[in-house]
Structure formats: C-alpha cells, structure tokens
Amino acid sequence: IKVTLTKKSVFILIGLLAVQYSLAQSIRKHGLSRQLNFSTDNDFFLLTDRYYTFGMDIEYNSLITSQSKLYHFFKCNPDTSKMIMNYHYGNKIFTPTNITTNQTKFMDRPYAGWNFIRLGITLFPRDEIGHDFGIETGLLGKLSGLGQFQQWWHDQIHIYSVNGWASQIESEVVVNFYYNFYRSWQITKGIDLVSISKVIGGTGMNKLGEEINFRLFKFNPINNSSFFNSRISWNKKPDTDQEAFFFLGFGGEYVASNIFIEGTLFRNNESVFTVNPKRWLYTNRLGFTYSHQTLTYSLVWYQLSKEVEQGEKHRYLSLNMSVRF
C-alpha cells in the first residue's frame, strides 16, 4: 500500500501532535483544572422560528486553589470541597410567532435581544451538594445589537425577512443576581435523582423555580460531572473514567417579572409593545451526554409551556461541547 503525504497533511499532522504534546504538558503541570464550554440553542432545528429562537453561550471555568483567600472566605474543607470560578458570555433572541409583520396587533409577544456577561462561583462542599451563585449584567433592546444581527443573518442565508424589530423591548442595562442549589440522591447503581432549586432577582428577571432530573446509565457524582460542568480537577494522572448518560428533567417556575415580555420595571423607559407574562411556567427536557477525560458532548431537547396567554408551547434544541485543559 502506497501512502502519499502532501505538505498540507504534514502540517496538519504536526499541528495535531503539537496540540497533544501541549495538552500532556498542561496535565502534568496543573491537571485539567480549566475548561471552555460552547453551546448554542435554536428552534430552527425543529422547524420553528419563534419565542426563544436563538442563543449562544461561551463559558470559562477554573478551579480555585485551597490556598486562595476566596476559598478560606467560604470556609471550605480542602479534603472534601471543590470551588469553581465561572466567566460567562451569552446572548439570546426572542421573537413573536409572526415575524413577517411589523404591526404589533398581529404579534403574540414582543421582540427582545439580550447580550450579557456573568460572573459566578460554584461550590461543592460534598459529593452530592452544590451551590451556584453570581451576578449577570448586559444590554437589552437595540443596544444589544441582536435585532440587527438577526435581520442581517436572514438576508445572508436568503430566507424570509424579519420585519418587527422596530417594536422591540426598549434599550436598558440589566443587572440580575442568581442562586442555584443542587442536591443528588442515588436510587440504584445506574439511576439517580438531581434537584435544582433556583432564585433570580434583579432589574431583568424575578422568579423562583424547582427542577427534578433523573440521570440514567453511567455518571459521576455531581461535584465531578459534566452535568454541572464540574469535571475539572487538579489530578495529574490520566482519568480513564467516562460518562455516558441520558437525563430527563421536569421543572416549574413562578415568574414575578420578565423584562423580555412585559418590559422594564421603571416607568420612564416603557416599551412600544408589551404583554403580560404567565406567572407559572413548566419545562421538560430530555438529553444525552458523553464525556471522557478532556471532552464533553451533549444534546438536549427542551419543551416550554406557554409564556404568554395568546402564545403556544415551544420546543428547541441545545448543542453543547466542553474541552478541559
């Protein structure tokens, strides 16, 4: 068998070997204590284009050493605790069902664009318990640039125009605080139950929520699982343990306010078109995650109950990938 290597293939091979060597050196120096996460949400995969129709998130996670002042501030036990610093950028686009009209009387909800950054800490004091809290701030409305982006993108791919962004939620700088409490219970060797209790408060969203998830097949404890992006570690030895599990989740939320539907909390910045949100929302999700030493892949299907009285249920897909180094 004769094999011919071109200059291009040689450069690619050298590049792959260099990456592999660099990763091996990184593991020997500080384990896999850092992580990059990439995800995108879109309902176009399910042949719709409405409501929460697009989102993109990039997150960097880094383990906090037991010698840091922050670690001691939370009085963590170095033998049992894991603390992770999270840096997050994301954006989201919300549209009505009818995106070809510019008349609000034919819209079931307003347009909204949200461009934000988030800084947070996730603390696992024990294998089965976690606390996740932080602050997010960002730009809403025309300042976010997402209305212009969606119109430009539809023009580039030569599909129907989006004509109603002139009536989007007014521009505003939004600040939200959030806290999530995680808890898991082992049911059998291949099944566990994970609860997520949520609270969000601020100038953009104010809501309380509870979610129950079942994980099935092969998974790690939640303090070392791709389910919560917590698989990063100081361990310098190769980790051959893999995760491959399905998960099924059911959630409910009480929404006190939602700026993306009813507009600002401040009277001096009212939007052209708003509607009242439904106060009780329900979410179902079904997903699969595969994770090995350095990489994680997951696919999640979401179903949301009606967010507004004149609206409908909604579905979208989320694609996720993480790399540890």
PAMI-925391 format. One record per residue (C-alpha): x, y, z; residue in one letter. Coordinates in Angstrom, 3 decimals. Example, Ala and Ser with C-alpha at 12.3 -4.5 7.8 and 13.67 -1.06 7.14 Angstrom:
2
       east      north         up   type
     12.300     -4.500      7.800      A
     13.670     -1.060      7.140      S
END
This chain:
325
       east      north         up   type
      0.000      0.000      0.000      I
      1.493      3.309     -1.073      K
      0.775      6.369      1.094      V
      1.475      9.880     -0.232      T
      1.716     12.776      2.229      L
      1.150     16.286      0.913      T
      2.608     19.384      2.566      K
     -0.865     20.270      3.868      K
     -1.365     16.871      5.530      S
      2.123     17.030      7.071      V
      1.361     20.444      8.601      F
     -1.964     19.148      9.952      I
     -0.233     16.104     11.461      L
      2.452     18.283     13.070      I
     -0.243     20.589     14.439      G
     -2.179     17.691     15.978      L
      0.979     16.299     17.568      L
      1.832     19.743     18.958      A
     -1.640     20.085     20.488      V
     -1.388     16.598     22.006      Q
      2.047     17.373     23.465      Y
      0.892     20.730     24.826      S
     -2.126     19.093     26.470      L
      0.060     16.394     28.052      A
      2.390     19.075     29.446      Q
     -0.614     21.017     30.780      S
     -1.978     17.931     32.572      I
      1.400     17.237     34.174      R
      1.631     20.837     35.386      K
     -1.841     21.553     36.822      H
     -4.141     18.686     35.899      G
     -7.283     19.500     33.956      L
     -8.249     22.419     36.147      S
     -9.648     24.696     33.416      R
    -12.485     24.287     30.947      Q
    -14.080     26.021     27.969      L
    -17.769     25.430     27.217      N
    -19.531     26.243     23.957      F
    -23.285     25.900     23.443      S
    -25.961     27.037     21.044      T
    -29.747     26.899     21.291      D
    -32.043     27.050     18.291      N
    -35.628     26.101     17.499      D
    -34.889     26.099     13.763      F
    -33.618     22.517     14.241      F
    -37.267     21.661     14.996      L
    -38.630     23.699     12.058      L
    -39.954     26.701     14.003      T
    -38.668     30.265     14.371      D
    -40.326     31.984     17.334      R
    -40.206     32.860     21.064      Y
    -36.764     31.921     22.452      Y
    -35.403     31.244     18.991      T
    -31.623     31.556     19.317      F
    -28.939     31.653     21.989      G
    -25.173     31.252     22.136      M
    -23.027     30.835     25.250      D
    -19.280     30.676     25.891      I
    -18.077     29.919     29.408      E
    -14.667     29.569     31.013      Y
    -14.394     27.589     34.269      N
    -11.352     27.486     36.523      S
    -10.716     25.645     39.790      L
     -9.926     27.850     42.794      I
     -6.961     26.642     44.849      T
     -7.357     25.804     48.521      S
     -4.697     28.442     49.291      Q
     -6.774     31.329     47.919      S
     -8.462     33.930     50.139      K
    -11.781     33.210     48.430      L
    -11.543     29.542     49.366      Y
    -10.938     30.461     53.015      H
    -13.675     33.117     52.950      F
    -16.266     30.399     52.300      F
    -14.597     28.175     54.947      K
    -14.198     25.277     52.518      C
    -12.745     21.957     53.616      N
     -9.763     21.189     51.298      P
    -10.359     17.436     51.713      D
    -13.986     17.446     50.555      T
    -14.742     20.760     48.811      S
    -14.421     21.886     45.199      K
    -14.779     25.551     44.207      M
    -15.048     26.734     40.598      I
    -14.926     30.271     39.213      M
    -17.172     30.815     36.154      N
    -16.820     33.518     33.479      Y
    -19.697     33.538     31.016      H
    -20.713     35.420     27.857      Y
    -24.063     34.819     26.207      G
    -26.775     36.245     24.009      N
    -30.434     35.424     23.391      K
    -33.066     36.396     20.821      I
    -36.842     36.379     21.455      F
    -39.415     36.912     18.700      T
    -43.185     36.509     18.206      P
    -44.696     33.722     16.113      T
    -45.355     36.048     13.162      N
    -42.012     37.630     12.258      I
    -43.060     38.843      8.788      T
    -45.313     41.646     10.085      T
    -44.360     44.981     11.643      N
    -47.808     45.506     13.205      Q
    -47.957     44.712     16.900      T
    -51.638     43.725     16.748      K
    -50.539     40.557     14.921      F
    -47.786     39.699     17.460      M
    -48.305     37.353     20.415      D
    -45.222     38.644     22.262      R
    -42.621     41.408     21.788      P
    -39.175     41.142     20.228      Y
    -36.231     41.249     22.617      A
    -32.466     40.909     22.326      G
    -30.214     40.178     25.329      W
    -26.384     40.407     25.304      N
    -24.810     39.673     28.675      F
    -21.826     38.633     30.771      I
    -21.969     36.643     34.006      R
    -19.534     36.105     36.864      L
    -20.206     33.293     39.283      G
    -18.887     30.725     41.743      I
    -19.927     27.095     42.042      T
    -19.147     25.441     45.368      L
    -19.446     21.728     46.091      F
    -18.919     21.164     49.842      P
    -19.744     17.457     49.386      R
    -20.154     14.965     46.550      D
    -23.936     15.314     46.481      E
    -24.432     19.028     47.286      I
    -23.668     22.159     45.287      G
    -24.227     25.924     45.477      H
    -24.058     28.129     42.380      D
    -24.376     31.906     42.672      F
    -23.319     35.070     40.939      G
    -24.243     38.214     39.060      I
    -25.006     38.919     35.410      E
    -25.272     42.220     33.590      T
    -25.947     43.059     29.987      G
    -27.630     45.130     27.319      L
    -31.271     44.741     26.329      L
    -33.051     46.080     23.255      G
    -31.463     47.929     20.367      K
    -28.267     48.387     22.407      L
    -27.748     44.615     22.314      S
    -27.366     44.643     18.516      G
    -29.203     41.322     18.206      L
    -32.117     42.684     16.190      G
    -29.713     43.959     13.553      Q
    -27.829     40.666     13.698      F
    -30.923     38.520     13.075      Q
    -32.051     40.701     10.155      Q
    -28.559     40.600      8.637      W
    -28.284     36.837      9.107      W
    -31.639     36.137      7.422      H
    -30.518     38.283      4.485      D
    -27.241     36.359      4.236      Q
    -28.874     32.932      4.117      I
    -31.655     34.201      1.806      H
    -34.711     33.252      3.865      I
    -37.754     35.288      4.935      Y
    -37.224     38.770      6.327      S
    -37.759     39.669      9.981      V
    -39.769     42.893      9.996      N
    -40.897     43.701     13.554      G
    -37.745     44.709     15.428      W
    -38.805     48.391     15.473      A
    -41.221     47.498     18.282      S
    -38.695     45.565     20.397      Q
    -38.358     45.983     24.160      I
    -36.631     49.300     24.889      E
    -32.888     49.501     25.465      S
    -31.735     49.098     29.048      E
    -28.755     47.990     31.117      V
    -29.932     44.992     33.156      V
    -28.474     43.501     36.341      V
    -29.592     40.150     37.767      N
    -28.446     38.116     40.766      F
    -28.938     34.359     40.852      Y
    -28.543     31.387     43.166      Y
    -28.985     27.657     42.452      N
    -28.912     24.840     44.988      F
    -28.038     21.335     43.732      Y
    -28.713     18.067     45.514      R
    -28.496     14.467     44.298      S
    -29.796     11.147     45.649      W
    -28.628      7.756     44.406      Q
    -31.594      5.484     43.570      I
    -29.778      2.496     42.072      T
    -26.324      1.980     40.576      K
    -27.428      3.365     37.198      G
    -30.101      5.881     38.255      I
    -30.034      8.975     40.445      D
    -32.253     11.983     41.099      L
    -30.872     15.536     40.954      V
    -32.841     18.537     42.198      S
    -32.096     22.138     41.186      I
    -33.673     24.943     43.237      S
    -33.404     28.379     41.598      K
    -33.909     32.022     42.504      V
    -33.221     35.015     40.227      I
    -33.716     38.646     41.208      G
    -32.857     41.983     39.654      G
    -33.964     44.549     37.099      T
    -34.486     41.951     34.362      G
    -35.913     38.739     35.852      M
    -37.502     37.905     39.190      N
    -38.506     34.272     39.593      K
    -38.352     31.120     41.707      L
    -38.007     27.630     40.268      G
    -37.584     23.967     41.055      E
    -36.374     21.233     38.703      E
    -36.128     17.464     39.132      I
    -33.810     15.419     36.882      N
    -33.235     11.698     36.534      F
    -29.837     10.540     35.222      R
    -29.621      7.054     33.758      L
    -26.689      4.768     32.889      F
    -23.081      5.843     33.642      K
    -22.490      9.112     35.505      F
    -20.246     10.640     38.190      N
    -21.269     12.390     41.427      P
    -22.472     15.922     40.728      I
    -19.273     17.503     42.103      N
    -17.299     15.774     39.326      N
    -19.774     15.513     36.464      S
    -20.293     17.104     33.088      S
    -23.940     17.548     34.153      F
    -22.829     20.666     36.083      F
    -19.553     21.385     34.237      N
    -17.717     20.260     37.369      S
    -15.419     17.608     35.922      R
    -12.296     19.801     36.099      I
     -9.689     18.538     38.568      S
     -6.166     19.028     39.915      W
     -5.490     15.338     39.313      N
     -2.336     14.948     37.180      K
     -2.902     11.259     36.447      K
     -4.810     10.252     33.291      P
     -8.525      9.909     34.021      D
     -9.939      6.966     32.070      T
    -13.384      7.187     33.673      D
    -16.084      8.096     31.150      Q
    -19.622      9.401     31.496      E
    -22.406      8.402     29.119      A
    -25.891      9.064     30.412      F
    -29.390     10.113     29.462      F
    -31.257     12.594     31.611      F
    -34.912     13.531     31.901      L
    -35.959     16.729     33.661      G
    -39.211     18.338     34.838      F
    -39.301     21.917     36.129      G
    -41.676     24.601     37.309      G
    -41.198     28.344     37.859      E
    -43.116     31.230     39.365      Y
    -42.361     34.419     37.396      V
    -42.793     37.678     39.306      A
    -41.454     39.747     36.392      S
    -39.921     39.140     32.967      N
    -38.420     42.139     31.172      I
    -38.291     40.264     27.845      F
    -42.117     40.119     27.751      I
    -43.531     42.915     29.934      E
    -40.705     45.408     29.600      G
    -38.900     47.484     32.197      T
    -39.633     47.809     35.892      L
    -39.076     51.580     35.535      F
    -41.892     53.813     34.274      R
    -39.592     56.244     32.457      N
    -38.465     53.598     29.929      N
    -41.673     51.977     28.722      E
    -41.647     49.952     25.505      S
    -43.879     50.395     22.466      V
    -45.392     46.924     22.808      F
    -45.565     44.600     25.812      T
    -47.823     41.807     27.058      V
    -48.411     40.205     30.446      N
    -46.436     37.018     31.103      P
    -47.964     33.865     32.521      K
    -46.869     33.597     36.137      R
    -46.480     29.813     36.232      W
    -44.236     28.116     33.674      L
    -43.295     24.463     33.167      Y
    -40.314     22.950     31.379      T
    -39.492     19.412     30.247      N
    -36.116     18.385     28.898      R
    -34.521     15.230     27.576      L
    -30.817     14.906     26.812      G
    -27.774     12.737     26.331      F
    -24.215     13.496     27.492      T
    -20.953     11.751     26.659      Y
    -17.757     12.774     28.437      S
    -14.197     11.460     28.667      H
    -11.002     12.914     30.110      Q
    -10.816     16.130     28.083      T
    -14.036     16.472     26.066      L
    -17.784     16.540     26.695      T
    -20.602     16.492     24.149      Y
    -24.302     16.811     24.871      S
    -27.606     17.231     23.051      L
    -30.701     18.462     24.910      V
    -34.334     18.804     23.791      W
    -36.470     21.370     25.654      Y
    -40.245     21.828     25.784      Q
    -41.622     25.015     27.383      L
    -45.179     25.778     28.433      S
    -46.918     28.947     27.191      K
    -45.126     32.100     28.380      E
    -47.985     34.410     27.322      V
    -51.741     33.899     27.258      E
    -52.050     34.182     23.464      Q
    -48.948     32.081     22.814      G
    -48.235     28.392     22.347      E
    -45.942     25.747     23.763      K
    -42.396     25.905     22.426      H
    -39.559     23.489     21.696      R
    -35.880     23.939     20.879      Y
    -32.591     22.020     20.826      L
    -29.354     22.803     22.639      S
    -25.958     21.576     21.388      L
    -23.037     21.682     23.829      N
    -19.317     20.938     23.822      M
    -16.697     21.358     26.560      S
    -12.918     20.959     26.486      V
    -10.722     20.658     29.591      R
     -7.061     21.599     29.696      F
END
